[in-house]
Amino acid sequence: MRFMLRLKIFFILLLTVFCSVGFAQVKIRLFANQSPESSVFSVTEGTYELNLFNGEILSVIKNEPVIITRYNGKLAVKKRNAKGFICDSLAFTGKTGNDSFSLMMNGKSRIRQYYSGDLCCLPDLGTLVFINISDVEKYIAGVVMAEGGPGKNLEYFKTQAIIARTYMYKYFDKHLADRYNVCDNTHCQAFNGLSSDTLINKAALGTRGLVILDKDSTLIISAFHSNCGGETSSSEDVWLLPQPYLKSVVDPYCHASRNAIWRKSFPVNEWVSYIRKSGYNGKMDDPSVFNFVQKSRLVDYKTGSFSMPLRSLRSDLNLRSTFFSVYAIGDSIVLKGRGYGHGVGLCQEGAMEMAAKGFNYKQIIDFYYFGVLISDIKNAVALP
């Protein structure tokens, strides 16, 4: 309760320091899947003011690292050539309009990442919480860099940027109770800081504000995955939730890609043990009874009268996808699979190939999402 009260007071104060986020900015929790106890803040461009919320403001310039450590439920802060102090929370505010910084987390492996915009920090139970107030398009470029990587076609990057922006606004209040919008791991979208790829940055700016809407002008669930294996999945086959724009589509573009096919084998006795625990009580003497051919995407694995969801097998056996066939070969059960990921929505490797063949981002999005509209976020209903 004491922490929540301090958190509320902290963010009420923040509202007086930072302008409203609106459409232009987003609050991202950094290093959300870690529990940092100390970090080093360094200015990489511009000048920052360090606001201690007690009336004191310190200037921070290049080559003046600020060490932040969790100490007895508070923050211990030390700037180079300045006296250290203890505080409940702090905020770094950029002053030039072109301000950026790095954060280095200290731990078993030191990680340094680069960001722009403002930063606030407070102690949580057992960790430090860092929240970056970033320009939306710089955040989107960083997501595209983390989710898709460099070295791709501009039209593919535009496609991924629109998908990432749609997701961000769709779930803009996902962490509302935590007083930020999104976190930087796959619980929301992967974000490792600023993109240094000029093509990715160009794609984000070139699609500024564009999102994907359904026929009712509602932001869609902009699902994507690595490789569909030649056929995407309908949303109801994976998540039991039908969406008119997330229907299965035959994809001829990803067959030759890196994640198009896979193979995994199990000793027959291991497979028999697993399938028996899953409820199978049929014949066991001939392994060929377990054969199962999946030419087109199915929902369940079936042998005789036994049936179980393919998504359960994928989860239990750590498989790349649910799109696989089962064969008894010698003393092994061999799974010959296609694709990588849940299979719903856009196939990244298929989209990359489409872009390489000359398709633009509108054509790519229309291919994977049915009956959708690409429009400015301001035209969406139920805006964040």
C-alpha positions in Angstrom: 0.0 0.0 0.0 2.8 2.4 0.9 4.5 1.7 -2.5 1.2 2.2 -4.4 0.6 5.6 -2.6 4.2 6.7 -3.5 3.7 5.5 -7.1 0.4 7.6 -7.4 2.1 10.7 -5.9 5.0 10.2 -8.2 3.0 10.1 -11.4 0.7 12.9 -10.3 3.9 15.0 -10.1 5.0 13.6 -13.5 1.9 15.0 -15.1 2.9 18.5 -14.1 6.3 18.0 -15.6 5.6 16.1 -18.8 3.0 17.2 -21.4 0.1 14.9 -22.2 1.1 11.8 -24.1 -1.8 11.9 -26.6 -0.9 10.5 -30.0 2.7 11.9 -30.2 4.3 10.1 -27.2 4.2 6.7 -25.5 5.4 5.6 -22.1 7.5 2.4 -22.2 8.7 0.4 -19.2 12.3 -0.5 -20.0 14.1 -3.7 -19.0 10.7 -5.0 -17.8 11.7 -8.6 -17.8 14.7 -8.0 -15.5 15.1 -6.8 -11.9 17.9 -4.2 -12.1 19.3 -2.9 -8.8 21.5 -0.3 -10.3 22.1 1.5 -13.6 24.1 4.2 -15.3 22.4 7.1 -17.1 24.5 8.9 -19.7 23.6 11.7 -22.1 24.4 10.9 -25.7 22.8 14.0 -27.3 21.5 17.3 -26.0 21.1 18.3 -22.3 18.9 16.9 -19.6 17.5 18.3 -16.3 17.3 15.9 -13.4 14.2 16.7 -11.4 14.2 15.4 -7.8 10.6 16.6 -7.1 11.8 18.5 -4.0 12.4 21.8 -5.7 15.9 20.8 -6.8 16.9 20.5 -10.4 20.3 19.4 -11.7 21.7 19.8 -15.2 23.2 16.7 -16.9 25.3 17.0 -20.0 27.6 14.6 -22.0 30.3 12.9 -20.1 28.4 13.3 -16.8 27.2 9.8 -16.0 24.6 9.4 -13.3 24.6 6.3 -11.2 21.2 5.1 -9.9 21.0 2.4 -7.2 18.1 1.0 -5.2 18.8 1.7 -1.5 16.5 0.9 1.4 13.4 1.3 -0.7 14.6 4.6 -2.2 17.0 5.7 -4.9 20.7 6.5 -4.2 21.9 8.9 -6.9 25.4 10.0 -7.8 26.4 12.3 -10.6 30.1 12.7 -11.5 31.8 15.5 -9.7 28.7 16.1 -7.5 27.6 15.0 -4.1 25.4 11.9 -3.9 21.9 12.0 -2.5 18.9 9.8 -1.6 15.4 10.4 -3.1 12.1 8.7 -3.6 12.0 9.1 -7.4 13.5 11.2 -10.2 12.9 12.3 -13.8 15.3 13.2 -16.6 13.8 15.8 -18.9 15.4 16.6 -22.3 15.8 20.3 -22.9 16.9 20.8 -26.5 14.2 18.8 -28.4 16.8 16.4 -29.8 17.9 14.7 -26.6 18.9 11.1 -26.2 20.6 8.9 -23.6 21.9 5.5 -22.8 21.1 3.2 -19.9 23.5 0.6 -18.7 22.0 -2.1 -16.4 24.5 -3.6 -14.0 24.1 -7.3 -13.2 25.4 -10.7 -14.3 25.8 -9.3 -17.8 26.0 -5.5 -18.4 23.5 -4.3 -21.0 23.7 -0.8 -22.5 20.8 0.4 -24.7 20.1 3.8 -26.3 16.9 5.8 -26.1 15.5 9.3 -26.9 13.0 11.5 -25.0 12.6 11.6 -21.3 13.1 9.1 -18.5 11.6 8.6 -15.0 12.8 6.2 -12.4 11.4 4.9 -9.1 12.1 1.9 -6.8 9.7 -1.0 -6.8 9.7 -4.0 -4.6 13.1 -5.5 -5.3 13.9 -3.6 -8.5 14.1 -0.3 -10.3 11.4 0.8 -12.6 12.5 2.9 -15.7 9.8 4.5 -17.9 10.8 6.1 -21.1 8.6 8.9 -22.5 9.3 8.6 -26.2 8.2 10.0 -29.5 5.8 7.4 -31.0 7.6 7.1 -34.4 11.0 6.6 -32.8 9.5 3.9 -30.6 7.8 2.2 -33.7 11.2 2.2 -35.5 12.8 0.6 -32.5 10.1 -2.1 -32.4 10.5 -2.8 -36.1 14.3 -3.1 -35.6 13.7 -5.6 -32.7 10.9 -7.6 -34.3 12.2 -7.7 -37.9 15.9 -6.9 -37.9 17.8 -4.8 -40.5 18.6 -5.6 -44.1 15.0 -5.9 -45.5 13.0 -4.1 -48.2 11.5 -0.6 -47.4 8.0 -1.8 -48.2 8.4 -4.6 -45.7 9.6 -2.2 -43.1 6.6 0.0 -43.8 4.3 -3.0 -43.3 5.9 -3.9 -40.0 5.7 -0.3 -38.8 2.0 -0.1 -39.5 1.4 -3.4 -37.7 3.5 -2.3 -34.7 1.7 1.1 -34.5 -1.7 -0.7 -34.7 -0.7 -3.0 -31.9 0.6 -0.1 -29.7 -2.6 2.0 -30.0 -4.8 -1.1 -29.7 -3.3 -1.9 -26.4 -2.3 1.6 -25.3 -3.9 1.1 -21.9 -2.6 -2.4 -21.3 -0.5 -1.2 -18.4 -2.7 1.7 -17.4 -2.8 0.5 -13.8 1.0 0.5 -13.8 1.0 4.1 -15.1 2.7 3.4 -18.4 1.5 2.2 -21.8 3.6 -0.7 -22.9 6.6 -2.7 -21.7 9.6 -3.5 -23.8 9.4 -7.3 -24.0 7.2 -9.7 -25.9 4.4 -9.3 -23.4 3.7 -6.2 -25.5 6.3 -5.7 -28.3 10.0 -6.2 -28.3 11.8 -2.8 -28.0 15.6 -2.5 -27.5 15.8 1.2 -27.9 16.5 3.5 -30.8 16.9 2.1 -34.4 20.1 2.9 -36.1 18.9 1.6 -39.4 18.1 4.6 -41.7 15.7 2.5 -43.9 13.7 1.5 -40.8 13.5 5.1 -39.6 12.4 6.2 -43.0 9.7 3.5 -43.0 8.3 4.6 -39.6 8.3 8.3 -40.6 6.9 7.5 -44.1 3.9 5.8 -42.5 3.5 8.2 -39.6 0.1 7.8 -37.9 -1.1 5.0 -40.1 -2.9 2.0 -38.5 -5.1 -0.9 -39.7 -8.8 -0.7 -39.0 -11.6 -3.2 -39.6 -14.9 -2.3 -41.3 -16.2 -0.7 -38.2 -13.1 1.6 -37.9 -11.9 -0.3 -34.9 -8.2 -1.1 -34.5 -7.5 -4.7 -35.5 -5.6 -7.4 -33.7 -2.5 -7.0 -35.9 -1.2 -10.5 -35.3 2.0 -11.7 -37.1 4.4 -14.6 -37.0 7.7 -15.7 -38.5 6.6 -18.2 -41.2 3.2 -19.8 -41.9 4.5 -22.8 -43.8 2.4 -22.0 -46.9 -1.0 -21.4 -45.1 -2.0 -19.1 -42.3 -4.4 -20.0 -39.5 -7.8 -18.6 -38.8 -7.8 -16.9 -35.4 -10.6 -19.2 -34.0 -8.4 -22.2 -34.7 -5.7 -20.9 -32.5 -7.3 -18.5 -29.9 -10.9 -19.6 -30.1 -11.8 -16.0 -31.0 -13.1 -15.5 -34.5 -12.1 -12.3 -36.3 -13.4 -11.6 -39.8 -10.0 -10.2 -40.9 -7.9 -13.1 -39.5 -8.9 -15.9 -41.8 -6.7 -18.6 -43.3 -5.0 -17.7 -46.5 -2.8 -19.9 -48.8 0.6 -18.2 -48.9 2.9 -19.0 -51.9 5.6 -16.6 -50.9 7.3 -18.2 -47.9 8.1 -21.7 -49.1 11.8 -21.1 -49.7 12.4 -19.1 -46.6 14.6 -20.0 -43.6 11.8 -21.1 -41.3 9.6 -22.8 -43.9 10.3 -26.4 -42.8 11.5 -28.2 -39.7 11.9 -31.7 -38.4 11.8 -33.3 -34.9 12.0 -36.9 -33.9 11.2 -38.9 -30.7 12.0 -42.4 -29.7 8.9 -44.5 -30.0 8.7 -45.2 -26.3 8.8 -41.5 -25.5 6.0 -40.8 -27.9 3.9 -43.7 -26.6 4.5 -42.4 -23.0 3.4 -38.9 -23.9 0.4 -39.9 -26.0 -0.8 -42.3 -23.2 -0.5 -39.5 -20.6 -2.6 -37.4 -22.9 -5.5 -39.9 -22.9 -4.7 -42.3 -25.7 -5.8 -45.9 -24.9 -5.7 -47.5 -28.3 -3.3 -49.9 -29.9 0.4 -49.6 -29.0 2.0 -52.5 -30.8 2.3 -50.9 -34.2 3.8 -47.4 -34.2 2.3 -46.7 -37.6 -1.1 -46.1 -35.8 0.3 -42.8 -34.8 0.8 -41.6 -38.4 -1.0 -38.3 -39.1 -0.8 -36.3 -42.4 -1.6 -32.6 -42.4 -1.6 -31.3 -46.0 -3.7 -28.3 -45.0 -3.9 -26.8 -41.6 -6.0 -28.8 -39.1 -7.0 -28.1 -35.5 -6.6 -31.5 -33.9 -4.2 -34.4 -34.0 -6.2 -37.6 -34.6 -5.4 -41.3 -34.5 -8.2 -43.8 -34.4 -10.8 -42.4 -32.0 -8.2 -40.3 -30.1 -8.0 -36.6 -30.7 -6.2 -33.7 -29.0 -5.6 -30.1 -30.0 -2.5 -29.5 -32.1 -1.7 -26.4 -30.1 -1.4 -28.6 -27.0 1.2 -30.8 -28.8 3.1 -27.7 -29.9 3.2 -26.3 -26.3 4.0 -29.6 -24.6 6.7 -30.7 -27.1 8.1 -27.2 -27.7 7.4 -27.4 -31.5 7.9 -24.6 -34.0 4.3 -24.7 -35.2 1.1 -26.8 -35.2 1.5 -27.4 -39.0 3.2 -30.9 -39.0 2.7 -34.5 -40.0 3.6 -37.5 -37.9 5.4 -40.6 -39.3 6.6 -43.8 -37.7 10.1 -44.4 -39.2 12.1 -47.3 -37.7 12.4 -46.8 -33.9 11.4 -43.2 -34.1 8.3 -41.0 -34.4 9.3 -38.2 -36.8 7.4 -34.9 -37.0 7.9 -33.1 -40.4 6.7 -29.6 -39.9 6.2 -26.4 -41.8 6.4 -22.8 -40.5 7.4 -21.1 -37.3 4.9 -19.4 -34.9 1.2 -19.4 -34.3 0.3 -18.9 -37.9 -2.3 -16.1 -37.5 -2.2 -12.9 -39.5 0.9 -11.7 -41.4 3.6 -14.1 -42.2 6.8 -12.1 -41.9 9.0 -14.2 -44.3 6.1 -14.2 -46.8 5.8 -10.4 -46.5 9.5 -10.0 -47.0 9.3 -12.0 -50.2 6.3 -10.1 -51.4 8.2 -6.8 -50.8 11.2 -8.2 -52.7 8.9 -9.0 -55.6 7.6 -5.4 -55.8 4.4 -5.5 -53.7 3.8 -2.3 -51.7 2.8 -2.3 -48.0 -0.9 -1.8 -48.9 -0.9 -4.9 -51.1 0.9 -6.9 -48.4 -1.5 -5.9 -45.6 -4.5 -6.6 -47.8 -3.1 -10.1 -48.7 -2.9 -11.2 -45.0 -5.7 -9.2 -43.4 -9.2 -9.5 -45.0 -11.4 -6.5 -45.5 -9.3 -4.0 -43.6 -8.6 -0.3 -44.1 -5.3 1.5 -43.7 -6.0 4.9 -42.1 -4.7 7.6 -39.8 -5.1 6.7 -36.1 -7.3 9.8 -35.7 -10.0 8.0 -37.7 -10.2 5.0 -35.3 -13.1 4.6 -33.0 -12.5 3.9 -29.3 -9.2 6.0 -29.4 -6.8 5.6 -26.5 
